[in-house]
Amino acid sequence: MVNLIQDVLDMAGYIGDAATAFPTSALLVAVGAVLIAGASLALAYFAAGAVVDSLLPESIGRPPQQRG
């Protein structure tokens, strides 16, 4: 935990070194970043939907059911 900030800063340097090693490396790093960001956004969207669904009652926006 002590070296967390320094490790994060070092990681950015390592990713930069990997991206500039070969011409296709930058493309692979960019595709990986897009995939990780997309998965993170999907998780956040579904989690937010679950929270909203648990807070709202079932009958919002629907007419009462007809009996009989």
BALUMMI-948634 format. One record per residue (C-alpha): x, y, z; chain; residue in one letter; residue number from 1. Coordinates in steps of 0.2 Angstrom, whole numbers, always signed. Example, Ala and Ser with C-alpha at 12.3 -4.5 7.8 and 13.67 -1.06 7.14 Angstrom:
2
@x: +62 | y: -22 | z: +39 | chaine: A | residu: A | num: 1
@x: +68 | y: -5 | z: +36 | chaine: A | residu: S | num: 2
% end
This chain:
68
@x: +0 | y: +0 | z: +0 | chaine: A | residu: M | num: 1
@x: +15 | y: +11 | z: +3 | chaine: A | residu: V | num: 2
@x: +21 | y: +11 | z: -15 | chaine: A | residu: N | num: 3
@x: +4 | y: +11 | z: -23 | chaine: A | residu: L | num: 4
@x: +5 | y: +28 | z: -31 | chaine: A | residu: I | num: 5
@x: +23 | y: +25 | z: -37 | chaine: A | residu: Q | num: 6
@x: +18 | y: +9 | z: -44 | chaine: A | residu: D | num: 7
@x: +4 | y: +17 | z: -54 | chaine: A | residu: V | num: 8
@x: +16 | y: +30 | z: -61 | chaine: A | residu: L | num: 9
@x: +28 | y: +16 | z: -65 | chaine: A | residu: D | num: 10
@x: +14 | y: +6 | z: -74 | chaine: A | residu: M | num: 11
@x: +10 | y: +21 | z: -85 | chaine: A | residu: A | num: 12
@x: +29 | y: +22 | z: -91 | chaine: A | residu: G | num: 13
@x: +29 | y: +3 | z: -94 | chaine: A | residu: Y | num: 14
@x: +13 | y: +4 | z: -105 | chaine: A | residu: I | num: 15
@x: +21 | y: +18 | z: -114 | chaine: A | residu: G | num: 16
@x: +37 | y: +8 | z: -117 | chaine: A | residu: D | num: 17
@x: +27 | y: -7 | z: -123 | chaine: A | residu: A | num: 18
@x: +17 | y: +4 | z: -135 | chaine: A | residu: A | num: 19
@x: +32 | y: +11 | z: -143 | chaine: A | residu: T | num: 20
@x: +42 | y: -5 | z: -145 | chaine: A | residu: A | num: 21
@x: +34 | y: -10 | z: -162 | chaine: A | residu: F | num: 22
@x: +23 | y: -2 | z: -174 | chaine: A | residu: P | num: 23
@x: +8 | y: -14 | z: -170 | chaine: A | residu: T | num: 24
@x: +11 | y: -12 | z: -151 | chaine: A | residu: S | num: 25
@x: +2 | y: +5 | z: -150 | chaine: A | residu: A | num: 26
@x: -13 | y: -3 | z: -159 | chaine: A | residu: L | num: 27
@x: -14 | y: -17 | z: -148 | chaine: A | residu: L | num: 28
@x: -12 | y: -6 | z: -132 | chaine: A | residu: V | num: 29
@x: -26 | y: +5 | z: -139 | chaine: A | residu: A | num: 30
@x: -38 | y: -10 | z: -143 | chaine: A | residu: V | num: 31
@x: -35 | y: -17 | z: -126 | chaine: A | residu: G | num: 32
@x: -39 | y: +0 | z: -118 | chaine: A | residu: A | num: 33
@x: -55 | y: +1 | z: -128 | chaine: A | residu: V | num: 34
@x: -60 | y: -17 | z: -123 | chaine: A | residu: L | num: 35
@x: -57 | y: -13 | z: -104 | chaine: A | residu: I | num: 36
@x: -66 | y: +3 | z: -105 | chaine: A | residu: A | num: 37
@x: -81 | y: -5 | z: -114 | chaine: A | residu: G | num: 38
@x: -82 | y: -19 | z: -101 | chaine: A | residu: A | num: 39
@x: -81 | y: -6 | z: -86 | chaine: A | residu: S | num: 40
@x: -94 | y: +5 | z: -94 | chaine: A | residu: L | num: 41
@x: -106 | y: -10 | z: -96 | chaine: A | residu: A | num: 42
@x: -103 | y: -16 | z: -78 | chaine: A | residu: L | num: 43
@x: -107 | y: +2 | z: -72 | chaine: A | residu: A | num: 44
@x: -122 | y: +3 | z: -83 | chaine: A | residu: Y | num: 45
@x: -129 | y: -14 | z: -77 | chaine: A | residu: F | num: 46
@x: -125 | y: -10 | z: -59 | chaine: A | residu: A | num: 47
@x: -133 | y: +7 | z: -60 | chaine: A | residu: A | num: 48
@x: -149 | y: -1 | z: -68 | chaine: A | residu: G | num: 49
@x: -149 | y: -14 | z: -54 | chaine: A | residu: A | num: 50
@x: -149 | y: +0 | z: -40 | chaine: A | residu: V | num: 51
@x: -162 | y: +10 | z: -49 | chaine: A | residu: V | num: 52
@x: -173 | y: -5 | z: -51 | chaine: A | residu: D | num: 53
@x: -171 | y: -10 | z: -33 | chaine: A | residu: S | num: 54
@x: -177 | y: +8 | z: -27 | chaine: A | residu: L | num: 55
@x: -192 | y: +10 | z: -39 | chaine: A | residu: L | num: 56
@x: -208 | y: +1 | z: -35 | chaine: A | residu: P | num: 57
@x: -214 | y: -11 | z: -48 | chaine: A | residu: E | num: 58
@x: -230 | y: -1 | z: -53 | chaine: A | residu: S | num: 59
@x: -222 | y: +15 | z: -59 | chaine: A | residu: I | num: 60
@x: -228 | y: +19 | z: -77 | chaine: A | residu: G | num: 61
@x: -240 | y: +4 | z: -78 | chaine: A | residu: R | num: 62
@x: -259 | y: +5 | z: -75 | chaine: A | residu: P | num: 63
@x: -266 | y: -6 | z: -62 | chaine: A | residu: P | num: 64
@x: -270 | y: -24 | z: -67 | chaine: A | residu: Q | num: 65
@x: -288 | y: -28 | z: -71 | chaine: A | residu: Q | num: 66
@x: -296 | y: -41 | z: -60 | chaine: A | residu: R | num: 67
@x: -309 | y: -53 | z: -66 | chaine: A | residu: G | num: 68
% end
